[in-house]
Amino acid sequence: MSQTERIHQIVSLLETSRHPVPIARFLDELEISRATFKRDLEYLRDRLGAPIVWQRSETGRPGGYRLQGDGGDASGFALRGLWFNQSEIYALLTMHRLAGSMQPGLLAEQSSSLLARITHLLGTADDDPQAILDYIAIVQSATRRRPSPWFELVARASVRRRRLDITYYTRSRDATSQREVSPQRLLHYRENWYLLGWCHTVRDLRLFALDAMRNVSLLKSAAREVGAQRLSCALGEGFGIFGGAARRRAVLRFSAEAARWIADEVWHPQQRLRSEGDHLILELPFSHSRELIMEVLRHGHDVEVVEPQALRDEIRQMLERTLAQYAKP
């Protein structure tokens, strides 16, 4: 539980209790230590100006904390200036955007109430929730315009552990094929939905973009289960969503100017950074080169692939084809 949540719960207990709240109740309901409670209490008093006072025990009633405002009551107090840290505001705004963009289907009935609850959470005593949504936003990166009509069916098959018959369009080959797939994981990555599934046609794990599914049918057959370790390996070892088992390691050299940004970026959990004169060297594991090449090209002349040679050759050939297009009058 974050400090923001604890602060809200402490104030809620003080506001709703008819009698002073003993320390034991705070510790029990918040599941925190006495030291943590003391720190939160100090924060409430010193930073937020909460008029929290200790009332000594009376006959038949233990001592405890209560709110005391002007005239002996707490009617004038509110949580003013309480704000979220960057991870909390990012999580809430992300949930708000995802809930707001839900298509009718699997969670249609719940999405409106979820949206209202998230909107309420975004507000504080001084800030209207809508004002926060107006002035703080998460900007979407490139997303595909075609929404998938198959999300509900794919999600249902994933939860119920059933196989799917998928008519799938592979953009890289400009070809359509029929696949029998056992769903393993639904993934939301860079504004798009993907299904990691065991493809019975090729007898291996494959990643399917939901917006590239042309038709989907739910089969009666039970889905094949793939071990968690193998799924983790398929998703997490290499660079990007097409990671797979990392079989190669890329060494990238960034210019002094680009290094000011790259030094604070995490491209991969297992990356290594080191200085080389005015340059910055980034090493990271990868399996498939496609997504890594796209990221490298984004930095233009500010980055050079040092190793492996095969990756250098791929990028050189791609740049030669690009230059050839601009050589035409």
N, C-alpha and C positions, 0 to 999 in steps of 0.2 A: 504494500500500500504506500503510495507516495505521500509526501508531506501535505500536498494540496488536499488530498482526500481526507487525511487525518484532521487537518484544520477544520474542514467542513463538518466532520463528524463530531469533533469536540464542541464546536459552537452549537450544533444541532442538539446535542445532549443537554447543554446548558440552557438552551432556549425552551426545550420541551419539558424539562423536569420541574415539578412543583417545589421540590426541596433541593438543597445543596447536593451536588453530585460527589460522592466519595471517590478518592483516587482509584480504589480497587475496581470500581465500575468502568472507569476509563480504560484501565489496563486490560480488563477482561473483554470489553466490547471491541476495542481497537486491536487487541492482541499485540501489544507493544510493551516494552520495558519501562520501568519507572524513569530511567534516564532520558529515553526518547520523549516521554510525556512531558518531562520538565523542560526539554528543549523546545517542544511545540508550544508549551504554555508561555515561555519567555518570548518566543516569536510573536505570539498573539498579543501579548501585552506591549512589548517594546516596538514592534514593527507595524502592527495593525491597530494599536490603540484600544485593544479590547479591555473593557472595565471588569476584569475577572478578579474576584476577591475570595479569600478563604473565610468561611464561617465556621467557628468552633462548634464542637458537638454540644447538643442540648440534651435534656432529659429524654431518653428513649430514641434519640436520633443522632447518628454519627455526623462528624464534621465533614465538610466538603466544599467544593467550589461553586460559585454562582456568578451570574452577570449582575452588575450594579451600575445603573446609569443615573441621570439626573433625577432627584426626587426618590432615589432608592430603587428604581426599577431599571430594566434594560431596554426600554422601548426605543431609545435613541441610538442603539448600537446596530451596526450592520458590518458585514465583511467588506470593508473598503480597501481598495488597492490590491486585493488578492488576485494573483495572476498565475498563469501556467508557465512551466518551463518549456523549452523548445520541443522536447520530445512529446510532452503532453498535448501542446497545441497542435503539433503536426498530426498526432494520432487522431485527435478529435476532428480536425478539418478533413483529414483523409476519410474518416468514417462518414462525415457529413456529405462529402462529395460522392462517395460510393453509394450511400443510401439514397441520395437525391437522383442518381442516374440509374437506379434499378429499373429493369424492364419488368412489365407485368409477368408474374409467374410464381416461381417457387416461394418467394418471400413477399409477395405483393401486399398481403394484409398487414404484415409486421413493419414494412418499410416506412409507412407514414408515421406510426407511433415512434419508431426508432429515430426518425429524422427530428421529430419534435423534442425528444429527450436529449439528443445531442445538441440541438440548438439551445435548449435551456441550460445545459452544462457550460456552453461557451460564454454565457453571460456572467457578470459579476454585479456587485451592488452598484458600482459606478458606470458600468458599461452594458448597453443594450446588446443582446445577442446579434441582432441584425447588423448593428454598427460594426461588430467584429467581423462578420462575414463580408461586409462592404469594404473593409480596409485591410484585411489580412486574407491572403488567398494562396492556394497551391496551384501553380500554373502547370497545366498538362503538357507533356511532351507529345511528339507526333503520335497520334492514335488513329486507328483505321476507322473510317466513317461507317462502314457497314456493321451494324450490331448483329450479333449472332442470335438466330431464333432457336438455337439448340441448347442454350445454356441450362435451362431448367431440366431438360431430359438428361444431359450429361451429368449434371449435379446429382440428380436422382439415382442414376446408375452408379455413380461413385459411392454414394452413401449406402445404397442397397446391395452393392457388390454384384452387379449384373454386367454382362458383356454388351457391347454396342456394335452394331453394323454401321460403318461410316463410309459414305462416299466422299472422298477427300481430294481436294485440288492442291497439287504441289506446285507452288509458284516457280520454284527454281527450274523445274522441268517442263512447266506449262502442260501438265498432264493430270488426268483424273484417274483415281484407282479406288477399288473397293477394299476396305479393311475391316477385319474383325478384331476388336480391341477390348482388352480388360482394363478399365480405368484404374489408375493408381493415385494420382494427385491432380487436383485442379489448381492452376497457378495464375496469379495476377502479376504480370511483369511489364513494366514500362507502358502502362495504360491499356494493355491487351490481355485477354484470357487465353490460356493454353491448357491442354490436357496431356499429362505424362501418362502413357499407357503401354501395356504389353501388347504389341501387335502380333497376333497369331499368324498373320500372313508372312511376315519376315522373321518371326520367332525372336524378337528382341524388343527392348524398350525404345519407344519413339515419342517425340514431342509433336503434338498436333495443335495448330492454331484454330480456335473455335470459329473464327470468321472465315476460315478456308474450308469448313465442313459444308458440303452441298446438300447432304441428306443424312439423317441419323435415325436408326431404329433400335429400340430396346429389345434385346434377345432374352430368352428364358434361361440360357446357360449361366451358371455362376462364374464370376470373374476369377481369373487366375491371380493368386496372391504372390507378390514379389517382396522379398525380404527388405526390411527397413534399411539395412546397411547398403544393399545394392541400389536402392532408390536414392539414398543420401549421396552415394558415389556418383550416380547419374546426374544429380542436380548440383552438387556443391564443389567439386574438385577443380574444374577448369573455369576459365573466364566466361562470364555471361550465362544466359539461360541455356545455351547449347553446350554446356560445360562437359558433361561426361567425365570419364576418368582422365585425369591430366596426364598426357603422354609427352608433352613438350614444354619447354620453358622459354619465354620471350624475354629479350633484353632490349630495353628502349632507352635511347639517350635524348633527353630534352634540353632545349636551349636554356640559357640563363633566365630569359624572360618568362618562358613557360614554367620553369621550375618554381616560380613564386606561387603558382596555383597547384601544380602537381604535388608539391611537398606536403600539402594538407589534404590530398585526396586519397581515398582507399579504393583501388581498382579490384583488389582481391584480398581476402583475409590472410593469404600466405605470401603476399608481396614483400619485396625487399627494396629498400631505398638506400642509395649512397651517393655521395658527391664525387665528381670527377672534374677537378678544375672549376670552371664556371658552369658546368653542366650537371644535370641530375640523372642518375641511372636508376631505372625502375625495372625490376625483374619480377615476373609473375608466371604461374603455370597456366597452360591452356590446352585444349583438345582440338576443337574446331576453330579455324582461323577467321571465319566470316565476320563474326561480331567484333573480334579484336581488330581486324583490318578497318572496319568502319570507325572504330574509336580512334585508331591511329591517324587515319586520314582527316579526322575532324581537327587535328592539331597542325595539319599542313607541314610547312617547312620547319616548324619548331620541334619536330621529333624525327628521329632516325631509328629504324630497326637495326640493331647491331647483330642479333642472333634470334632465331636460326636463319641459315641462308635461304631455306625454302620459303620462309615468310617474307624475307627481303625480296625474293624473286617474284612472289605473288603481288606484292605492293608495287614493285617496279613495272611489271606488266600491266597492272591496272592503270597506273599513272601514264604509261605510254599510250594506252588506248584512249585515255582522257585527253591527252595533249593532241593526239591525232584528230580528234573531233574539232578542236579549236584551231588547227592548222588550216582547215578549209576556209576559203574566202567567204 
